[in-house]
Amino acid sequence: MTENKKTAIKQAVMISVAALFIILGILSIIQATGSNAGLTYISKIGNVILRYVAVIVTNAIGIMLMSAAAGTFKGKVKNIFSITVCAYSTVMTVPLCLAFVLMFPAAAGASLPAFLNDMVGEIVVAFAKIFKGGWQYLIYFLGTLMGIVFLAVPILSTYCTVKEITLKELLDKIKKKDIAKEVENQ
């Protein structure tokens, strides 16, 4: 078997498995939010927090695997594929990050618009039952941090992929710019 054929098979398997997890993740979101997506396993998870953990895990696996698959291509295909996966990842992660940020005011008793309260209210109640004495705020902080990481990593890795630089090279460039600005300001 030629190397090109092995690569094509590897890419096809990675994309197929990633697509399966992405579809499962989307259907899990639909089911976890109370709609019927035909995924009875989500409905059988009694704890709302665990339902959303299943959503996060299935989506993360799909996105990471699809991103890895994008990295196996060359040239414009690699760049377009990487940017597409990054855009999808960002669209899926912004609500996650927003939900954790909104849990702070919701848990403190702030009045949120109904659609936002629907988004986080049930989860805040579930966390409050588990974590007493304000410890749920630590979870909200860690969740917000996770959301920021889930936003930053794909964006940075896609930038590095498109620009064909390593993360270390990117950080070195940023550091040099900061040093140059400091010198200018003196």
C-alpha positions as a Python dict, from the first residue, in 0.01 Angstrom:
ca = {
    (1, 'M'): (0, 0, 0),
    (2, 'T'): (138, 339, -96),
    (3, 'E'): (195, 618, 154),
    (4, 'N'): (-70, 837, -15),
    (5, 'K'): (-328, 561, 18),
    (6, 'K'): (-241, 508, 387),
    (7, 'T'): (-276, 882, 447),
    (8, 'A'): (-611, 892, 264),
    (9, 'I'): (-743, 600, 471),
    (10, 'K'): (-620, 763, 794),
    (11, 'Q'): (-787, 1091, 696),
    (12, 'A'): (-1114, 919, 604),
    (13, 'V'): (-1125, 730, 934),
    (14, 'M'): (-1042, 1041, 1139),
    (15, 'I'): (-1302, 1253, 958),
    (16, 'S'): (-1568, 981, 985),
    (17, 'V'): (-1516, 926, 1358),
    (18, 'A'): (-1496, 1303, 1420),
    (19, 'A'): (-1817, 1361, 1222),
    (20, 'L'): (-1988, 1088, 1424),
    (21, 'F'): (-1889, 1256, 1751),
    (22, 'I'): (-1987, 1601, 1621),
    (23, 'I'): (-2331, 1475, 1516),
    (24, 'L'): (-2368, 1295, 1849),
    (25, 'G'): (-2262, 1617, 2027),
    (26, 'I'): (-2517, 1829, 1842),
    (27, 'L'): (-2793, 1577, 1907),
    (28, 'S'): (-2684, 1560, 2272),
    (29, 'I'): (-2717, 1939, 2303),
    (30, 'I'): (-3066, 1926, 2155),
    (31, 'Q'): (-3165, 1645, 2392),
    (32, 'A'): (-3001, 1803, 2699),
    (33, 'T'): (-3192, 2126, 2645),
    (34, 'G'): (-3521, 1938, 2658),
    (35, 'S'): (-3599, 1879, 2293),
    (36, 'N'): (-3642, 1531, 2156),
    (37, 'A'): (-3348, 1438, 1936),
    (38, 'G'): (-3401, 1065, 1967),
    (39, 'L'): (-3106, 1021, 2204),
    (40, 'T'): (-3263, 850, 2497),
    (41, 'Y'): (-2931, 805, 2676),
    (42, 'I'): (-2919, 1178, 2756),
    (43, 'S'): (-3272, 1172, 2895),
    (44, 'K'): (-3180, 878, 3117),
    (45, 'I'): (-2903, 1078, 3285),
    (46, 'G'): (-3087, 1216, 3585),
    (47, 'N'): (-2839, 1487, 3681),
    (48, 'V'): (-2841, 1793, 3454),
    (49, 'I'): (-2472, 1853, 3521),
    (50, 'L'): (-2381, 1505, 3397),
    (51, 'R'): (-2599, 1559, 3089),
    (52, 'Y'): (-2394, 1864, 2999),
    (53, 'V'): (-2069, 1684, 3078),
    (54, 'A'): (-2174, 1427, 2814),
    (55, 'V'): (-2243, 1714, 2572),
    (56, 'I'): (-1903, 1875, 2636),
    (57, 'V'): (-1711, 1547, 2608),
    (58, 'T'): (-1875, 1435, 2282),
    (59, 'N'): (-1828, 1777, 2122),
    (60, 'A'): (-1468, 1811, 2244),
    (61, 'I'): (-1374, 1469, 2104),
    (62, 'G'): (-1533, 1551, 1768),
    (63, 'I'): (-1375, 1894, 1741),
    (64, 'M'): (-1027, 1781, 1847),
    (65, 'L'): (-1033, 1483, 1613),
    (66, 'M'): (-1160, 1694, 1323),
    (67, 'S'): (-888, 1951, 1394),
    (68, 'A'): (-625, 1676, 1396),
    (69, 'A'): (-765, 1548, 1066),
    (70, 'A'): (-740, 1898, 918),
    (71, 'G'): (-374, 1903, 1011),
    (72, 'T'): (-304, 1598, 794),
    (73, 'F'): (-384, 1787, 472),
    (74, 'K'): (-158, 2021, 280),
    (75, 'G'): (-179, 2375, 142),
    (76, 'K'): (-510, 2557, 98),
    (77, 'V'): (-716, 2250, 191),
    (78, 'K'): (-538, 2235, 527),
    (79, 'N'): (-591, 2607, 589),
    (80, 'I'): (-958, 2613, 485),
    (81, 'F'): (-1033, 2292, 677),
    (82, 'S'): (-855, 2424, 988),
    (83, 'I'): (-1035, 2760, 973),
    (84, 'T'): (-1372, 2586, 926),
    (85, 'V'): (-1315, 2359, 1227),
    (86, 'C'): (-1201, 2661, 1431),
    (87, 'A'): (-1513, 2858, 1335),
    (88, 'Y'): (-1736, 2564, 1428),
    (89, 'S'): (-1549, 2519, 1756),
    (90, 'T'): (-1590, 2888, 1838),
    (91, 'V'): (-1962, 2884, 1761),
    (92, 'M'): (-2006, 2580, 1986),
    (93, 'T'): (-1789, 2717, 2268),
    (94, 'V'): (-1921, 3073, 2303),
    (95, 'P'): (-2250, 2954, 2461),
    (96, 'L'): (-2056, 2727, 2699),
    (97, 'C'): (-1838, 3015, 2813),
    (98, 'L'): (-2137, 3251, 2832),
    (99, 'A'): (-2332, 2997, 3040),
    (100, 'F'): (-2056, 2974, 3301),
    (101, 'V'): (-2021, 3353, 3316),
    (102, 'L'): (-2399, 3390, 3360),
    (103, 'M'): (-2400, 3138, 3643),
    (104, 'F'): (-2231, 3396, 3869),
    (105, 'P'): (-2517, 3649, 3864),
    (106, 'A'): (-2785, 3378, 3844),
    (107, 'A'): (-2650, 3210, 4158),
    (108, 'A'): (-2632, 3547, 4334),
    (109, 'G'): (-3004, 3592, 4270),
    (110, 'A'): (-2981, 3846, 3989),
    (111, 'S'): (-3277, 3866, 3759),
    (112, 'L'): (-3180, 3747, 3413),
    (113, 'P'): (-3396, 3762, 3101),
    (114, 'A'): (-3608, 3448, 3072),
    (115, 'F'): (-3413, 3292, 2784),
    (116, 'L'): (-3084, 3336, 2974),
    (117, 'N'): (-3234, 3207, 3296),
    (118, 'D'): (-3358, 2903, 3103),
    (119, 'M'): (-3003, 2855, 2981),
    (120, 'V'): (-2840, 2845, 3325),
    (121, 'G'): (-3108, 2830, 3594),
    (122, 'E'): (-3142, 2452, 3620),
    (123, 'I'): (-2765, 2407, 3622),
    (124, 'V'): (-2717, 2670, 3895),
    (125, 'V'): (-2973, 2490, 4113),
    (126, 'A'): (-2797, 2157, 4053),
    (127, 'F'): (-2456, 2301, 4144),
    (128, 'A'): (-2600, 2468, 4457),
    (129, 'K'): (-2731, 2130, 4575),
    (130, 'I'): (-2386, 1974, 4540),
    (131, 'F'): (-2158, 2259, 4646),
    (132, 'K'): (-2257, 2442, 4963),
    (133, 'G'): (-2126, 2763, 5111),
    (134, 'G'): (-2035, 2933, 4786),
    (135, 'W'): (-1811, 2657, 4652),
    (136, 'Q'): (-2021, 2654, 4335),
    (137, 'Y'): (-1856, 2987, 4245),
    (138, 'L'): (-1524, 2805, 4221),
    (139, 'I'): (-1689, 2565, 3974),
    (140, 'Y'): (-1826, 2859, 3774),
    (141, 'F'): (-1479, 3013, 3768),
    (142, 'L'): (-1319, 2687, 3656),
    (143, 'G'): (-1593, 2640, 3395),
    (144, 'T'): (-1537, 2993, 3264),
    (145, 'L'): (-1165, 2923, 3251),
    (146, 'M'): (-1236, 2598, 3062),
    (147, 'G'): (-1452, 2792, 2815),
    (148, 'I'): (-1177, 3047, 2759),
    (149, 'V'): (-923, 2770, 2700),
    (150, 'F'): (-1168, 2595, 2463),
    (151, 'L'): (-1192, 2925, 2272),
    (152, 'A'): (-824, 3019, 2276),
    (153, 'V'): (-659, 2687, 2189),
    (154, 'P'): (-835, 2628, 1855),
    (155, 'I'): (-790, 2992, 1754),
    (156, 'L'): (-419, 2988, 1837),
    (157, 'S'): (-358, 2649, 1678),
    (158, 'T'): (-544, 2753, 1363),
    (159, 'Y'): (-343, 3075, 1344),
    (160, 'C'): (-22, 2874, 1381),
    (161, 'T'): (-139, 2624, 1118),
    (162, 'V'): (-229, 2891, 863),
    (163, 'K'): (87, 3095, 928),
    (164, 'E'): (297, 2775, 942),
    (165, 'I'): (464, 2865, 1270),
    (166, 'T'): (489, 2689, 1602),
    (167, 'L'): (327, 2817, 1918),
    (168, 'K'): (674, 2891, 2056),
    (169, 'E'): (753, 3105, 1750),
    (170, 'L'): (423, 3290, 1794),
    (171, 'L'): (495, 3357, 2162),
    (172, 'D'): (846, 3475, 2073),
    (173, 'K'): (697, 3719, 1817),
    (174, 'I'): (453, 3853, 2076),
    (175, 'K'): (732, 3889, 2330),
    (176, 'K'): (949, 4079, 2080),
    (177, 'K'): (659, 4317, 2002),
    (178, 'D'): (604, 4380, 2374),
    (179, 'I'): (973, 4453, 2424),
    (180, 'A'): (972, 4684, 2122),
    (181, 'K'): (671, 4874, 2264),
    (182, 'E'): (845, 4910, 2601),
    (183, 'V'): (1152, 5053, 2431),
    (184, 'E'): (936, 5297, 2230),
    (185, 'N'): (755, 5415, 2543),
    (186, 'Q'): (1077, 5493, 2733),
}
